Amino acid sequence: MLAGVYKAQKKDGDIYFRANITFRNKHISLGSFSSETKAHEAYLAASDMLSIAKCSIMEAFDAYKILSFEKIICLLNFRDNGVYIKNPIYLFKTYFEYYLTHSAILKFDIDDLFYYSSHKILKRGGHLYVNDYGMQYNILSRYGIKNYGISGKDYIFINKDNLDFRYGNIDIINNFHGVSRLARKNKIIYQTQIHLIGYYTIGTYPDERTAAIAYNKAVDAAKDAGISKNFPTNFIDSLSAFQYAEIYSSIHLSKKYSAYLKTF
């Protein structure tokens, strides 16, 4: 067999070829190929790439297309940083890049390295998630952002780069459903809205916890009026039951919303 190539057999009897390389005493699989020649080409590409210290990631993408882009990242990170990571991660001093595709490059704080080294990021319907213990978790949940969070409304990327997930770059504006943070006359207030046929404003409040409870009260009123909709509700764990009830009873729903509920 050619250098770096091993013959293998599938369960149905078909033959395929695996390419491998040993670098810094680590045995690394380069993937499976339909022919011995292609597997050998992958071995030669990896060997060449690992021996050229100045070969950049983008240069490697162009020069070594026989290898998957994920494998290129893994090899170059091992070459440059001495750490082999199975996911397409490239390390820097205080952060790392996770290559979702050739051009979609996510940034994370180094504190998240252990997690993403063992959890592959996937994309579906515009959402980024990982599989963890058989469940799918949106990566935004690591920042305290709810599943219904909307970029630009409930949270923002401070440097305008929506691929930069470093903690200092994410500002959570709204922690609760139905609540929006607004700036009026150099003062921050919180507006509560509920969506039925359209959006109804419940009121504005000086803090987000009160606004979140106002949303819950609006949901209760809608259900009492006979509106059958699966409303999400807010859970405020920083308040005792007595504190919650005290704020709840002090809240008055808007006259427009109350009048609308009377039509049911």
C-alpha positions as a Markdown table, in Angstrom:
| # | Residue | x | y | z |
|---|---|---|---|---|
| 1 | Met | 0.0 | 0.0 | 0.0 |
| 2 | Leu | 1.1 | 3.6 | -0.6 |
| 3 | Ala | 2.4 | 5.6 | 2.4 |
| 4 | Gly | -0.3 | 6.7 | 4.9 |
| 5 | Val | -3.0 | 4.4 | 3.4 |
| 6 | Tyr | -4.8 | 1.5 | 4.9 |
| 7 | Lys | -7.4 | -0.8 | 3.3 |
| 8 | Ala | -10.7 | -1.3 | 5.1 |
| 9 | Gln | -13.9 | -3.1 | 4.4 |
| 10 | Lys | -17.5 | -2.1 | 5.0 |
| 11 | Lys | -20.1 | -4.4 | 6.5 |
| 12 | Asp | -21.5 | -5.1 | 3.0 |
| 13 | Gly | -18.1 | -6.1 | 1.7 |
| 14 | Asp | -17.2 | -3.0 | -0.2 |
| 15 | Ile | -13.5 | -1.9 | 0.0 |
| 16 | Tyr | -12.5 | 1.6 | 0.9 |
| 17 | Phe | -9.2 | 3.3 | 1.9 |
| 18 | Arg | -8.3 | 5.2 | 5.0 |
| 19 | Ala | -5.6 | 7.9 | 5.2 |
| 20 | Asn | -3.6 | 8.5 | 8.4 |
| 21 | Ile | -0.6 | 10.5 | 9.4 |
| 22 | Thr | 1.6 | 10.5 | 12.5 |
| 23 | Phe | 2.7 | 13.9 | 13.7 |
| 24 | Arg | 4.4 | 14.7 | 17.0 |
| 25 | Asn | 3.8 | 11.1 | 18.1 |
| 26 | Lys | 0.0 | 11.4 | 17.5 |
| 27 | His | -1.7 | 9.1 | 15.1 |
| 28 | Ile | -4.3 | 11.2 | 13.2 |
| 29 | Ser | -7.0 | 9.9 | 10.8 |
| 30 | Leu | -7.4 | 12.0 | 7.7 |
| 31 | Gly | -10.7 | 10.4 | 6.5 |
| 32 | Ser | -12.0 | 7.7 | 4.2 |
| 33 | Phe | -11.6 | 7.6 | 0.4 |
| 34 | Ser | -12.8 | 5.6 | -2.5 |
| 35 | Ser | -9.4 | 4.8 | -3.9 |
| 36 | Glu | -5.9 | 4.2 | -2.7 |
| 37 | Thr | -4.6 | 7.1 | -4.8 |
| 38 | Lys | -6.9 | 9.6 | -3.2 |
| 39 | Ala | -6.1 | 8.4 | 0.3 |
| 40 | His | -2.4 | 8.8 | -0.5 |
| 41 | Glu | -3.0 | 12.3 | -1.9 |
| 42 | Ala | -4.7 | 13.2 | 1.4 |
| 43 | Tyr | -1.6 | 11.9 | 3.3 |
| 44 | Leu | 0.8 | 13.9 | 1.1 |
| 45 | Ala | -1.4 | 17.0 | 1.5 |
| 46 | Ala | -1.3 | 16.7 | 5.3 |
| 47 | Ser | 2.4 | 16.0 | 5.4 |
| 48 | Asp | 3.1 | 19.0 | 3.2 |
| 49 | Met | 0.8 | 21.3 | 5.2 |
| 50 | Leu | 2.3 | 20.3 | 8.6 |
| 51 | Ser | 5.8 | 20.9 | 7.3 |
| 52 | Ile | 5.2 | 24.4 | 6.1 |
| 53 | Ala | 5.2 | 26.7 | 9.2 |
| 54 | Lys | 4.0 | 29.7 | 7.2 |
| 55 | Cys | 1.0 | 28.1 | 5.5 |
| 56 | Ser | -2.0 | 30.0 | 6.6 |
| 57 | Ile | -5.6 | 28.6 | 7.0 |
| 58 | Met | -6.9 | 30.3 | 3.9 |
| 59 | Glu | -3.8 | 29.2 | 1.9 |
| 60 | Ala | -4.4 | 25.7 | 3.1 |
| 61 | Phe | -8.1 | 25.8 | 2.0 |
| 62 | Asp | -6.9 | 26.6 | -1.5 |
| 63 | Ala | -3.9 | 24.3 | -1.7 |
| 64 | Tyr | -5.2 | 21.1 | 0.0 |
| 65 | Lys | -8.7 | 20.6 | -1.2 |
| 66 | Ile | -8.4 | 16.8 | -0.9 |
| 67 | Leu | -8.8 | 17.3 | 2.9 |
| 68 | Ser | -12.0 | 18.5 | 4.5 |
| 69 | Phe | -11.9 | 22.0 | 5.9 |
| 70 | Glu | -12.5 | 20.7 | 9.4 |
| 71 | Lys | -9.5 | 18.5 | 9.2 |
| 72 | Ile | -7.3 | 21.3 | 7.9 |
| 73 | Ile | -8.2 | 23.5 | 10.9 |
| 74 | Cys | -7.5 | 20.6 | 13.3 |
| 75 | Leu | -4.1 | 19.9 | 11.7 |
| 76 | Leu | -3.0 | 23.6 | 11.6 |
| 77 | Asn | -4.0 | 24.2 | 15.1 |
| 78 | Phe | -2.0 | 21.2 | 16.2 |
| 79 | Arg | 0.9 | 22.4 | 14.1 |
| 80 | Asp | 0.9 | 25.9 | 15.5 |
| 81 | Asn | -0.4 | 25.5 | 19.0 |
| 82 | Gly | 0.6 | 21.9 | 19.9 |
| 83 | Val | -3.0 | 20.9 | 20.9 |
| 84 | Tyr | -5.0 | 18.4 | 18.8 |
| 85 | Ile | -8.7 | 19.1 | 19.0 |
| 86 | Lys | -11.2 | 17.0 | 17.1 |
| 87 | Asn | -13.5 | 19.9 | 16.3 |
| 88 | Pro | -12.5 | 22.7 | 13.8 |
| 89 | Ile | -11.0 | 25.0 | 16.4 |
| 90 | Tyr | -8.0 | 27.3 | 16.0 |
| 91 | Leu | -6.5 | 28.8 | 19.2 |
| 92 | Phe | -5.4 | 32.3 | 20.0 |
| 93 | Lys | -4.2 | 33.7 | 23.3 |
| 94 | Thr | -7.5 | 34.9 | 24.8 |
| 95 | Tyr | -10.0 | 33.4 | 22.4 |
| 96 | Phe | -10.5 | 30.8 | 19.7 |
| 97 | Glu | -12.1 | 30.5 | 16.3 |
| 98 | Tyr | -14.6 | 27.8 | 15.5 |
| 99 | Tyr | -14.9 | 27.2 | 11.8 |
| 100 | Leu | -18.6 | 26.4 | 11.0 |
| 101 | Thr | -17.8 | 26.5 | 7.3 |
| 102 | His | -14.9 | 27.8 | 5.2 |
| 103 | Ser | -16.1 | 31.4 | 5.7 |
| 104 | Ala | -18.4 | 31.3 | 8.7 |
| 105 | Ile | -16.0 | 31.7 | 11.6 |
| 106 | Leu | -17.3 | 31.9 | 15.1 |
| 107 | Lys | -15.3 | 33.5 | 18.0 |
| 108 | Phe | -15.5 | 32.4 | 21.6 |
| 109 | Asp | -13.7 | 33.2 | 24.8 |
| 110 | Ile | -11.0 | 30.8 | 25.8 |
| 111 | Asp | -13.2 | 29.9 | 28.9 |
| 112 | Asp | -15.5 | 28.0 | 26.5 |
| 113 | Leu | -12.8 | 25.9 | 24.9 |
| 114 | Phe | -13.4 | 22.8 | 27.0 |
| 115 | Tyr | -17.1 | 22.7 | 26.1 |
| 116 | Tyr | -16.7 | 23.3 | 22.4 |
| 117 | Ser | -13.8 | 20.9 | 22.1 |
| 118 | Ser | -16.2 | 18.1 | 22.9 |
| 119 | His | -19.5 | 19.5 | 21.5 |
| 120 | Lys | -19.9 | 20.0 | 17.7 |
| 121 | Ile | -21.8 | 23.1 | 16.7 |
| 122 | Leu | -24.6 | 22.5 | 14.2 |
| 123 | Lys | -26.8 | 24.9 | 12.3 |
| 124 | Arg | -30.5 | 24.5 | 11.5 |
| 125 | Gly | -33.1 | 27.1 | 10.5 |
| 126 | Gly | -30.6 | 29.9 | 11.3 |
| 127 | His | -30.0 | 28.6 | 14.8 |
| 128 | Leu | -26.7 | 27.3 | 16.2 |
| 129 | Tyr | -27.0 | 24.4 | 18.6 |
| 130 | Val | -25.1 | 21.5 | 20.1 |
| 131 | Asn | -26.3 | 18.0 | 21.0 |
| 132 | Asp | -25.8 | 17.5 | 24.7 |
| 133 | Tyr | -27.0 | 14.4 | 26.6 |
| 134 | Gly | -29.5 | 13.6 | 23.8 |
| 135 | Met | -31.0 | 17.1 | 23.7 |
| 136 | Gln | -30.4 | 20.0 | 21.4 |
| 137 | Tyr | -29.3 | 23.2 | 23.0 |
| 138 | Asn | -29.1 | 26.6 | 21.4 |
| 139 | Ile | -25.7 | 28.0 | 22.0 |
| 140 | Leu | -27.3 | 31.3 | 23.1 |
| 141 | Ser | -28.6 | 29.6 | 26.2 |
| 142 | Arg | -25.0 | 29.7 | 27.6 |
| 143 | Tyr | -25.4 | 33.5 | 27.8 |
| 144 | Gly | -28.8 | 33.4 | 29.5 |
| 145 | Ile | -30.7 | 34.3 | 26.2 |
| 146 | Lys | -34.0 | 32.6 | 25.9 |
| 147 | Asn | -35.0 | 30.5 | 22.9 |
| 148 | Tyr | -37.4 | 33.2 | 21.8 |
| 149 | Gly | -34.7 | 35.9 | 22.0 |
| 150 | Ile | -34.4 | 38.1 | 18.9 |
| 151 | Ser | -31.1 | 39.6 | 17.9 |
| 152 | Gly | -31.3 | 43.4 | 17.9 |
| 153 | Lys | -34.3 | 43.4 | 20.2 |
| 154 | Asp | -33.5 | 41.1 | 23.1 |
| 155 | Tyr | -29.8 | 41.0 | 22.7 |
| 156 | Ile | -27.2 | 42.8 | 20.6 |
| 157 | Phe | -23.6 | 42.1 | 19.4 |
| 158 | Ile | -21.8 | 45.2 | 20.5 |
| 159 | Asn | -19.2 | 45.2 | 17.7 |
| 160 | Lys | -22.0 | 44.4 | 15.1 |
| 161 | Asp | -20.4 | 41.0 | 14.4 |
| 162 | Asn | -23.1 | 38.4 | 14.9 |
| 163 | Leu | -20.5 | 35.6 | 14.7 |
| 164 | Asp | -18.5 | 37.0 | 17.7 |
| 165 | Phe | -19.8 | 35.1 | 20.7 |
| 166 | Arg | -17.3 | 36.4 | 23.2 |
| 167 | Tyr | -19.1 | 37.3 | 26.5 |
| 168 | Gly | -17.9 | 40.9 | 26.3 |
| 169 | Asn | -19.5 | 41.3 | 22.9 |
| 170 | Ile | -23.0 | 40.2 | 23.9 |
| 171 | Asp | -25.3 | 42.7 | 25.6 |
| 172 | Ile | -28.6 | 41.1 | 26.9 |
| 173 | Ile | -31.2 | 43.8 | 26.6 |
| 174 | Asn | -34.3 | 41.8 | 27.6 |
| 175 | Asn | -34.3 | 38.8 | 29.9 |
| 176 | Phe | -38.0 | 38.2 | 29.9 |
| 177 | His | -40.7 | 37.4 | 27.4 |
| 178 | Gly | -42.9 | 40.3 | 26.3 |
| 179 | Val | -40.5 | 42.9 | 27.8 |
| 180 | Ser | -38.5 | 45.5 | 25.9 |
| 181 | Arg | -35.9 | 47.9 | 27.2 |
| 182 | Leu | -36.4 | 51.4 | 26.0 |
| 183 | Ala | -34.5 | 54.7 | 26.5 |
| 184 | Arg | -36.7 | 57.7 | 26.9 |
| 185 | Lys | -35.4 | 61.2 | 28.0 |
| 186 | Asn | -32.1 | 59.7 | 29.1 |
| 187 | Lys | -33.9 | 57.2 | 31.3 |
| 188 | Ile | -34.3 | 53.4 | 30.9 |
| 189 | Ile | -37.8 | 52.0 | 31.2 |
| 190 | Tyr | -39.3 | 48.6 | 30.4 |
| 191 | Gln | -42.3 | 48.2 | 28.1 |
| 192 | Thr | -44.6 | 45.1 | 28.3 |
| 193 | Gln | -46.5 | 43.9 | 25.3 |
| 194 | Ile | -48.5 | 40.8 | 24.5 |
| 195 | His | -49.3 | 39.3 | 21.1 |
| 196 | Leu | -52.8 | 38.2 | 20.4 |
| 197 | Ile | -54.1 | 39.1 | 16.9 |
| 198 | Gly | -51.6 | 42.0 | 17.1 |
| 199 | Tyr | -49.4 | 43.5 | 19.8 |
| 200 | Tyr | -51.1 | 45.1 | 22.8 |
| 201 | Thr | -49.1 | 47.3 | 25.1 |
| 202 | Ile | -49.8 | 46.5 | 28.7 |
| 203 | Gly | -47.8 | 49.3 | 30.2 |
| 204 | Thr | -44.3 | 50.7 | 31.0 |
| 205 | Tyr | -42.4 | 50.0 | 34.2 |
| 206 | Pro | -39.3 | 51.2 | 36.0 |
| 207 | Asp | -37.7 | 47.8 | 36.2 |
| 208 | Glu | -37.8 | 44.6 | 34.1 |
| 209 | Arg | -39.0 | 42.3 | 36.9 |
| 210 | Thr | -42.2 | 44.3 | 37.3 |
| 211 | Ala | -42.6 | 44.4 | 33.5 |
| 212 | Ala | -42.2 | 40.6 | 33.4 |
| 213 | Ile | -44.8 | 40.1 | 36.1 |
| 214 | Ala | -47.1 | 42.5 | 34.1 |
| 215 | Tyr | -46.8 | 40.2 | 31.1 |
| 216 | Asn | -47.7 | 37.2 | 33.3 |
| 217 | Lys | -50.8 | 39.1 | 34.6 |
| 218 | Ala | -51.8 | 39.9 | 31.0 |
| 219 | Val | -51.5 | 36.2 | 30.1 |
| 220 | Asp | -53.7 | 35.3 | 33.1 |
| 221 | Ala | -56.2 | 37.8 | 32.0 |
| 222 | Ala | -56.3 | 36.5 | 28.5 |
| 223 | Lys | -56.8 | 32.9 | 29.7 |
| 224 | Asp | -59.6 | 34.1 | 32.0 |
| 225 | Ala | -61.2 | 35.7 | 29.0 |
| 226 | Gly | -61.3 | 32.4 | 27.2 |
| 227 | Ile | -58.4 | 32.9 | 24.8 |
| 228 | Ser | -56.8 | 29.6 | 24.2 |
| 229 | Lys | -53.2 | 30.2 | 23.2 |
| 230 | Asn | -50.0 | 28.5 | 24.5 |
| 231 | Phe | -48.5 | 31.6 | 26.0 |
| 232 | Pro | -45.0 | 31.4 | 27.5 |
| 233 | Thr | -44.7 | 32.9 | 30.9 |
| 234 | Asn | -41.9 | 34.5 | 32.9 |
| 235 | Phe | -40.2 | 32.8 | 35.9 |
| 236 | Ile | -38.7 | 35.3 | 38.3 |
| 237 | Asp | -36.6 | 33.3 | 40.8 |
| 238 | Ser | -35.2 | 36.3 | 42.5 |
| 239 | Leu | -38.5 | 37.1 | 44.2 |
| 240 | Ser | -40.2 | 35.3 | 47.0 |
| 241 | Ala | -43.9 | 34.2 | 46.5 |
| 242 | Phe | -45.0 | 37.1 | 48.8 |
| 243 | Gln | -42.9 | 39.7 | 46.8 |
| 244 | Tyr | -44.2 | 38.4 | 43.5 |
| 245 | Ala | -47.8 | 38.5 | 44.7 |
| 246 | Glu | -47.4 | 42.0 | 46.0 |
| 247 | Ile | -46.1 | 43.3 | 42.7 |
| 248 | Tyr | -48.7 | 41.3 | 40.8 |
| 249 | Ser | -51.6 | 42.8 | 42.7 |
| 250 | Ser | -50.2 | 46.4 | 42.2 |
| 251 | Ile | -50.2 | 46.1 | 38.4 |
| 252 | His | -53.0 | 47.6 | 36.4 |
| 253 | Leu | -53.5 | 46.4 | 32.8 |
| 254 | Ser | -53.9 | 49.1 | 30.1 |
| 255 | Lys | -57.5 | 50.2 | 29.4 |
| 256 | Lys | -57.2 | 49.3 | 25.7 |
| 257 | Tyr | -56.1 | 45.7 | 26.5 |
| 258 | Ser | -58.8 | 45.3 | 29.1 |
| 259 | Ala | -61.4 | 46.6 | 26.7 |
| 260 | Tyr | -60.2 | 44.1 | 24.1 |
| 261 | Leu | -60.6 | 41.2 | 26.4 |
| 262 | Lys | -64.2 | 42.1 | 27.2 |
| 263 | Thr | -65.0 | 41.4 | 23.5 |
| 264 | Phe | -64.5 | 37.6 | 24.1 |
